[in-house]
Amino acid sequence: MNQSENWRTLRLPRSDVLPNLRRTIEAFEQLKQLVGPIVEFHIVVDANVLIQDILWILLKRRNTAARTSLQECIVAKTIIAYVTPMLVMEVEEKLTTIIAERGLTPGVWQPAWANYKSLLHIEEPNDSALERYASGQDPDDAPTLALADTLEACGILSRDSDVAAMGGRIIPIEFIIQARDYSRKAAVSVSIQNGGYFVVVGMSGSVQLLASAVKQCVAWLQPLPRGTEILALAALIIIVLHPKVRKPTAASLVAIGKKLPGPLAQALQITFWLAKLAEENVASPPLLPEIAR
């Protein structure tokens, strides 16, 4: 592969770009209508899930930069995670015991937990909600169920059967994997759509303004030769913003591309590559389980 085709090895956007993409979408009404919202789920997290995540980080993680699926979703803001102060205490007490049993010192788990805890929203449930669950099967779970009611959360991420027995809406762990996959696909597809939008609105401005918009919204195309990224994204007007005409025009564009000068032909190649990426990364939000309350 020659240097002019380095676009084939470009690093795709990671899911942690989604918070910035959300802010960009919210700032432009037309872009919001084009792309639609990037979904988020407000979920209460139980202690057993957090403890297992911390133990994976401490005992199984090989790459120190790796995140658990739940962590990745929280950083991407696909999931807004809530816990009670009592649950934080429970996690810390149990981690102290578990780590001691394994012959490790507190200094091993505390930094990892502090980093993880900074991603969580710590909230108290209201008293009336707490009273509803105080005499349930496991009173220790009452604050967690009450917080889900107080926040009108989507549900409780938990492996604890007591939570379900007390009337809590359990969100299975499999949902987190689906949310993680959605986050990764949305990062790619929304980046492409954002880039196409800014090409359209930038056509009336200067080339410098257009290039600036491209660099801000699709930074992962910057390694391309100067000007090529602009041509590639301009072609996305047809491929991304008008997907209904994509297939009927594909054969004609391929034929035209064979007659174009080098940079334009390469722009067309990049366009089809981006279109393929967009199709492969159609981001369908995960569905919450239907659970009778």
MARTIVEX-836850 format. One record per residue (C-alpha): residue number from 0; residue in one letter; x, y, z. Coordinates in steps of 0.1 Angstrom, whole numbers. Layout:
<zanus>
+-----+---+-------+-------+-------+
:   k : r :     X :     Y :     Z :
+-----+---+-------+-------+-------+
: NUM : A :     X :     Y :     Z :
...
+-----+---+-------+-------+-------+
</zanus>
This chain:
<zanus>
+-----+---+-------+-------+-------+
:   k : r :     X :     Y :     Z :
+-----+---+-------+-------+-------+
:   0 : M :     0 :     0 :     0 :
:   1 : N :    15 :    33 :   -10 :
:   2 : Q :    15 :    65 :    11 :
:   3 : S :   -14 :    80 :    -9 :
:   4 : E :   -37 :    52 :     2 :
:   5 : N :   -30 :    56 :    39 :
:   6 : W :   -67 :    63 :    44 :
:   7 : R :   -73 :    26 :    44 :
:   8 : T :   -55 :    23 :    77 :
:   9 : L :   -70 :    53 :    95 :
:  10 : R :   -79 :    48 :   131 :
:  11 : L :  -117 :    50 :   135 :
:  12 : P :  -133 :    71 :   162 :
:  13 : R :  -137 :    55 :   196 :
:  14 : S :  -169 :    55 :   216 :
:  15 : D :  -155 :    82 :   240 :
:  16 : V :  -160 :   108 :   213 :
:  17 : L :  -198 :   106 :   217 :
:  18 : P :  -201 :   133 :   245 :
:  19 : N :  -184 :   158 :   221 :
:  20 : L :  -206 :   147 :   192 :
:  21 : R :  -237 :   151 :   214 :
:  22 : R :  -227 :   187 :   222 :
:  23 : T :  -221 :   194 :   185 :
:  24 : I :  -255 :   180 :   175 :
:  25 : E :  -273 :   200 :   202 :
:  26 : A :  -257 :   232 :   190 :
:  27 : F :  -271 :   229 :   154 :
:  28 : E :  -308 :   223 :   150 :
:  29 : Q :  -305 :   211 :   114 :
:  30 : L :  -278 :   187 :   123 :
:  31 : K :  -301 :   174 :   152 :
:  32 : Q :  -329 :   168 :   126 :
:  33 : L :  -305 :   150 :   103 :
:  34 : V :  -287 :   128 :   127 :
:  35 : G :  -312 :   124 :   155 :
:  36 : P :  -304 :   119 :   191 :
:  37 : I :  -276 :    97 :   204 :
:  38 : V :  -295 :    78 :   230 :
:  39 : E :  -286 :    75 :   267 :
:  40 : F :  -300 :    53 :   295 :
:  41 : H :  -303 :    64 :   331 :
:  42 : I :  -296 :    33 :   351 :
:  43 : V :  -290 :    25 :   388 :
:  44 : V :  -261 :     1 :   393 :
:  45 : D :  -260 :   -26 :   421 :
:  46 : A :  -229 :   -34 :   442 :
:  47 : N :  -224 :   -69 :   427 :
:  48 : V :  -218 :   -54 :   392 :
:  49 : L :  -194 :   -28 :   404 :
:  50 : I :  -174 :   -53 :   425 :
:  51 : Q :  -170 :   -77 :   396 :
:  52 : D :  -158 :   -48 :   374 :
:  53 : I :  -132 :   -37 :   399 :
:  54 : L :  -120 :   -73 :   404 :
:  55 : W :  -117 :   -77 :   366 :
:  56 : I :   -96 :   -45 :   365 :
:  57 : L :   -74 :   -56 :   393 :
:  58 : L :   -70 :   -93 :   385 :
:  59 : K :   -76 :   -99 :   348 :
:  60 : R :   -70 :   -68 :   329 :
:  61 : R :   -38 :   -69 :   308 :
:  62 : N :   -39 :   -36 :   291 :
:  63 : T :   -40 :    -8 :   318 :
:  64 : A :   -60 :    14 :   294 :
:  65 : A :   -87 :   -11 :   289 :
:  66 : R :  -122 :    -4 :   303 :
:  67 : T :  -150 :   -27 :   313 :
:  68 : S :  -181 :   -26 :   290 :
:  69 : L :  -200 :    -7 :   317 :
:  70 : Q :  -171 :    18 :   321 :
:  71 : E :  -169 :    23 :   283 :
:  72 : C :  -207 :    30 :   282 :
:  73 : I :  -205 :    55 :   311 :
:  74 : V :  -176 :    74 :   295 :
:  75 : A :  -195 :    75 :   262 :
:  76 : K :  -225 :    87 :   282 :
:  77 : T :  -246 :    60 :   266 :
:  78 : I :  -253 :    50 :   302 :
:  79 : I :  -257 :    75 :   330 :
:  80 : A :  -250 :    54 :   361 :
:  81 : Y :  -264 :    61 :   396 :
:  82 : V :  -256 :    46 :   430 :
:  83 : T :  -266 :    54 :   466 :
:  84 : P :  -241 :    65 :   492 :
:  85 : M :  -249 :    33 :   511 :
:  86 : L :  -240 :    12 :   481 :
:  87 : V :  -207 :    30 :   478 :
:  88 : M :  -200 :    20 :   514 :
:  89 : E :  -210 :   -16 :   507 :
:  90 : V :  -187 :   -18 :   477 :
:  91 : E :  -158 :    -5 :   497 :
:  92 : E :  -164 :   -28 :   527 :
:  93 : K :  -167 :   -59 :   504 :
:  94 : L :  -136 :   -50 :   484 :
:  95 : T :  -116 :   -46 :   516 :
:  96 : T :  -126 :   -81 :   526 :
:  97 : I :  -121 :   -97 :   492 :
:  98 : I :   -87 :   -81 :   486 :
:  99 : A :   -75 :   -91 :   521 :
: 100 : E :   -86 :  -127 :   515 :
: 101 : R :   -64 :  -127 :   484 :
: 102 : G :   -34 :  -114 :   504 :
: 103 : L :   -34 :   -80 :   487 :
: 104 : T :   -31 :   -45 :   503 :
: 105 : P :   -58 :   -18 :   502 :
: 106 : G :   -35 :     3 :   481 :
: 107 : V :   -40 :   -21 :   453 :
: 108 : W :   -78 :   -16 :   448 :
: 109 : Q :   -83 :    19 :   462 :
: 110 : P :   -69 :    39 :   432 :
: 111 : A :   -89 :    17 :   407 :
: 112 : W :  -121 :    22 :   427 :
: 113 : A :  -116 :    59 :   431 :
: 114 : N :  -112 :    63 :   393 :
: 115 : Y :  -143 :    42 :   387 :
: 116 : K :  -163 :    60 :   415 :
: 117 : S :  -156 :    93 :   398 :
: 118 : L :  -178 :    82 :   368 :
: 119 : L :  -208 :    74 :   390 :
: 120 : H :  -236 :    98 :   401 :
: 121 : I :  -241 :    93 :   439 :
: 122 : E :  -276 :   102 :   449 :
: 123 : E :  -299 :    97 :   479 :
: 124 : P :  -334 :    82 :   473 :
: 125 : N :  -364 :   101 :   486 :
: 126 : D :  -379 :    90 :   519 :
: 127 : S :  -413 :    80 :   505 :
: 128 : A :  -397 :    57 :   479 :
: 129 : L :  -375 :    42 :   506 :
: 130 : E :  -405 :    34 :   528 :
: 131 : R :  -420 :    13 :   500 :
: 132 : Y :  -392 :   -12 :   500 :
: 133 : A :  -381 :   -11 :   537 :
: 134 : S :  -398 :   -43 :   546 :
: 135 : G :  -389 :   -62 :   514 :
: 136 : Q :  -371 :   -95 :   510 :
: 137 : D :  -337 :   -79 :   515 :
: 138 : P :  -339 :   -45 :   533 :
: 139 : D :  -303 :   -38 :   523 :
: 140 : D :  -315 :   -35 :   487 :
: 141 : A :  -342 :   -10 :   496 :
: 142 : P :  -321 :    22 :   489 :
: 143 : T :  -312 :     9 :   454 :
: 144 : L :  -348 :     2 :   445 :
: 145 : A :  -359 :    34 :   460 :
: 146 : L :  -333 :    54 :   440 :
: 147 : A :  -345 :    38 :   408 :
: 148 : D :  -380 :    50 :   416 :
: 149 : T :  -369 :    84 :   427 :
: 150 : L :  -350 :    90 :   394 :
: 151 : E :  -375 :    72 :   373 :
: 152 : A :  -345 :    53 :   360 :
: 153 : C :  -347 :    27 :   332 :
: 154 : G :  -340 :     0 :   357 :
: 155 : I :  -314 :   -16 :   379 :
: 156 : L :  -283 :   -33 :   366 :
: 157 : S :  -279 :   -62 :   390 :
: 158 : R :  -274 :  -100 :   393 :
: 159 : D :  -293 :  -100 :   426 :
: 160 : S :  -325 :  -121 :   426 :
: 161 : D :  -337 :  -102 :   457 :
: 162 : V :  -339 :   -70 :   437 :
: 163 : A :  -363 :   -86 :   412 :
: 164 : A :  -383 :  -103 :   440 :
: 165 : M :  -388 :   -69 :   456 :
: 166 : G :  -403 :   -55 :   424 :
: 167 : G :  -372 :   -39 :   408 :
: 168 : R :  -368 :   -38 :   371 :
: 169 : I :  -337 :   -58 :   364 :
: 170 : I :  -315 :   -49 :   335 :
: 171 : P :  -295 :   -79 :   324 :
: 172 : I :  -257 :   -77 :   319 :
: 173 : E :  -262 :   -86 :   282 :
: 174 : F :  -278 :   -51 :   278 :
: 175 : I :  -245 :   -35 :   287 :
: 176 : I :  -227 :   -54 :   259 :
: 177 : Q :  -254 :   -42 :   234 :
: 178 : A :  -250 :    -6 :   247 :
: 179 : R :  -213 :    -8 :   243 :
: 180 : D :  -216 :   -21 :   207 :
: 181 : Y :  -241 :     7 :   200 :
: 182 : S :  -217 :    33 :   213 :
: 183 : R :  -189 :    21 :   191 :
: 184 : K :  -210 :    20 :   160 :
: 185 : A :  -226 :    54 :   168 :
: 186 : A :  -191 :    70 :   171 :
: 187 : V :  -183 :    60 :   135 :
: 188 : S :  -217 :    67 :   118 :
: 189 : V :  -224 :   100 :   136 :
: 190 : S :  -189 :   112 :   129 :
: 191 : I :  -194 :   106 :    92 :
: 192 : Q :  -229 :   123 :    93 :
: 193 : N :  -215 :   153 :   112 :
: 194 : G :  -187 :   156 :    86 :
: 195 : G :  -212 :   155 :    57 :
: 196 : Y :  -234 :   181 :    73 :
: 197 : F :  -205 :   206 :    78 :
: 198 : V :  -195 :   202 :    42 :
: 199 : V :  -230 :   211 :    32 :
: 200 : V :  -233 :   242 :    54 :
: 201 : G :  -197 :   252 :    46 :
: 202 : M :  -201 :   253 :     9 :
: 203 : S :  -211 :   290 :    10 :
: 204 : G :  -180 :   299 :    30 :
: 205 : S :  -143 :   298 :    23 :
: 206 : V :  -122 :   267 :    17 :
: 207 : Q :  -104 :   276 :    49 :
: 208 : L :  -136 :   276 :    68 :
: 209 : L :  -146 :   243 :    52 :
: 210 : A :  -113 :   227 :    60 :
: 211 : S :  -116 :   239 :    96 :
: 212 : A :  -151 :   223 :   100 :
: 213 : V :  -138 :   190 :    85 :
: 214 : K :  -109 :   189 :   109 :
: 215 : Q :  -131 :   196 :   139 :
: 216 : C :  -158 :   171 :   131 :
: 217 : V :  -139 :   143 :   113 :
: 218 : A :  -104 :   146 :   128 :
: 219 : W :   -96 :   111 :   119 :
: 220 : L :   -94 :   121 :    82 :
: 221 : Q :   -66 :   146 :    88 :
: 222 : P :   -38 :   123 :    76 :
: 223 : L :   -51 :   124 :    41 :
: 224 : P :   -34 :   146 :    15 :
: 225 : R :   -44 :   182 :    16 :
: 226 : G :   -77 :   188 :    -2 :
: 227 : T :   -85 :   151 :    -6 :
: 228 : E :  -105 :   150 :    27 :
: 229 : I :  -126 :   179 :    15 :
: 230 : L :  -134 :   162 :   -18 :
: 231 : A :  -142 :   129 :     0 :
: 232 : L :  -166 :   145 :    24 :
: 233 : A :  -182 :   166 :    -3 :
: 234 : A :  -191 :   133 :   -21 :
: 235 : L :  -207 :   122 :    12 :
: 236 : I :  -236 :   146 :     4 :
: 237 : I :  -248 :   120 :   -20 :
: 238 : I :  -238 :    89 :    -2 :
: 239 : V :  -246 :    98 :    34 :
: 240 : L :  -272 :   125 :    33 :
: 241 : H :  -291 :   109 :     4 :
: 242 : P :  -289 :    72 :    11 :
: 243 : K :  -318 :    64 :   -12 :
: 244 : V :  -298 :    73 :   -43 :
: 245 : R :  -267 :    56 :   -32 :
: 246 : K :  -271 :    22 :   -50 :
: 247 : P :  -286 :    36 :   -82 :
: 248 : T :  -257 :    60 :   -86 :
: 249 : A :  -229 :    37 :   -75 :
: 250 : A :  -222 :    21 :  -108 :
: 251 : S :  -222 :    54 :  -126 :
: 252 : L :  -198 :    69 :  -101 :
: 253 : V :  -174 :    40 :  -104 :
: 254 : A :  -173 :    45 :  -142 :
: 255 : I :  -167 :    82 :  -138 :
: 256 : G :  -140 :    76 :  -112 :
: 257 : K :  -119 :    56 :  -137 :
: 258 : K :  -117 :    87 :  -159 :
: 259 : L :  -109 :   112 :  -131 :
: 260 : P :   -75 :   125 :  -123 :
: 261 : G :   -56 :   108 :   -94 :
: 262 : P :   -68 :   130 :   -65 :
: 263 : L :  -104 :   129 :   -76 :
: 264 : A :  -104 :    92 :   -82 :
: 265 : Q :   -89 :    87 :   -48 :
: 266 : A :  -116 :   109 :   -33 :
: 267 : L :  -142 :    87 :   -49 :
: 268 : Q :  -125 :    56 :   -35 :
: 269 : I :  -125 :    71 :     0 :
: 270 : T :  -162 :    80 :    -4 :
: 271 : F :  -172 :    45 :   -11 :
: 272 : W :  -150 :    33 :    18 :
: 273 : L :  -168 :    58 :    41 :
: 274 : A :  -201 :    47 :    28 :
: 275 : K :  -193 :    11 :    35 :
: 276 : L :  -182 :    21 :    71 :
: 277 : A :  -215 :    39 :    75 :
: 278 : E :  -235 :     9 :    64 :
: 279 : E :  -215 :   -14 :    86 :
: 280 : N :  -219 :     8 :   116 :
: 281 : V :  -257 :    16 :   115 :
: 282 : A :  -263 :    22 :   152 :
: 283 : S :  -295 :     7 :   165 :
: 284 : P :  -300 :    15 :   202 :
: 285 : P :  -305 :   -16 :   224 :
: 286 : L :  -340 :   -23 :   237 :
: 287 : L :  -347 :   -24 :   274 :
: 288 : P :  -362 :   -57 :   284 :
: 289 : E :  -400 :   -59 :   288 :
: 290 : I :  -405 :   -67 :   324 :
: 291 : A :  -438 :   -67 :   342 :
: 292 : R :  -439 :   -43 :   372 :
+-----+---+-------+-------+-------+
</zanus>
